[in-house]
Amino acid sequence: MSFQEIKIVPIGYVENQFDSPTSGSTIRETESQLVIKPEFVEGLDGIEAGQEIVVLFYFHLAAPKGYNLRQHSRGDRSRPERGVFALRSPYRPNHIGVTRVEVLSIEGNTLTVTGLDAINQTPVLDIKKVW
């Protein structure tokens, strides 16, 4: 089977107070904004405060550093190595992250959410409503 190159265009980006990787639990407890590009705002129709959505994003700071298929969880060498697909590591073949979040509010092209574990300026690739 032959695979074609895939082109992905970010639909927006993350705004929050974290400019460098931080504990996932610390980031998830903080409000973040998903700022959606104007040409994609119409796609938010049907998403409301109080709902859960899944956010797919690109680990933009991890991409230049590459990856290993076996890693220590959170880089902690006291933990056993596991396969990258069993971890939430940003150092993976496609550097794609996914997190389930709660929508607190929507104002124009900005969704305020909690539960997101992506840092400031992270490209948002897609949003999907949880059914």
N, C-alpha and C positions, 0 to 999 in steps of 0.2 A: 504494500500500500504506500502510496506517495502522499506526503503531507504538503499542503501549500503554506506559504508564509501568511501569517495572520496580522492584520493591521487593526489596532485598537486605538480609539480616540477618546481621551478622557472627557467626561461630561461635566466635570467641575473639580473642586479641590476642597480640602479640609482646612478649617481655621480653628485653632485652639492655642493654648499657651505652651505647648510642648514642641520645641524646635529640634530636639534630639531624642533618640530612643529612650524610653522611660518604662518603668514597670507597667505591664498591661493592665493590672488591676487599678493602678493610680490613674491612668488615662481614662479607663472605662467609667470611673466614678465622676469624672469631670464632664461638663457640658462642652460639646463641640458643635461647630456649624459646618454643614455641607453647603457650599456655595456652588450653585448650578449655573452653567453657562446659559446666557439668554436663549440661545437657539434650542435648548432642551427643556425649558421651563414648562411648556405645555404638557410634557410627559409626566409631570408631577400630579396632574389631575387625578383625583381619586385617593390620594394619600392624605391622611388627616392626623392631627395631634392625637396621641394616645395609641396609635397603631405601631406595630413592629414592622421594620423593614430590614432587609439584608443589604449591606453595602459591600461592594467589591471594589478594591483599591489596589494601587501599585506601590510596592515598597521601593520608592525612588532612591532612597539612600543605600539600600542593600544591593541594588542591581550591580553597581560597579565592582562589588566585592566578591561576586561569584557565590558558589555554594558547594556543599558536600552532601552526598546522598545519606550519609550517616553522621549524626551530630549529637552532642550533649545538649539536653534540654536547657534553654536559656544560657548556653555557653558554660554551664557549671560542670566541670570535669569530674566532680564527685558523683554525678548522676550517670547512669549507664548510657551509652550511645544507643540511639534509636534511628529508624528511618525518617527522613525529612517529612514524608507524607503522614507520619504519626505525630508530628509536632506543629506548633504554631509559628515556627521560625520564619523570619523574613528572608532568610538565605535559602532559596529554593529555585528550581529551574526557571520558573516564569515570574517569580517575585510578586505573585498575586495574593492579596490578603482578603479575607471575608469575615465580617462581623455582623451579628444580629443586634440591632439597636432599637431604642424606643424614640419615637418622634415626639418632642415636647411642643414644638410650634413650627409653623410655616409662615414666612413673611416674604412674599415675592419669590425671589430665586434662592432663598436661604432656609434650610431646615435646621432647627436646633434639635440635637439628639443627645442621649446618654447611652453609654455602653460601647462607644466606638474606641478602638485601640489603635488608631492611626494618628500620626503626628502632624503638626502644622505643615501646610502646603502639600500634603500627600494627594496625588491625583486620584480622583474618584472615577472608576471605570463604569460602574452600573449600580442601579438600585432596583431591588425587587421587593414587592410587598409580601409579607408572610401571610399565608392563607390558613 
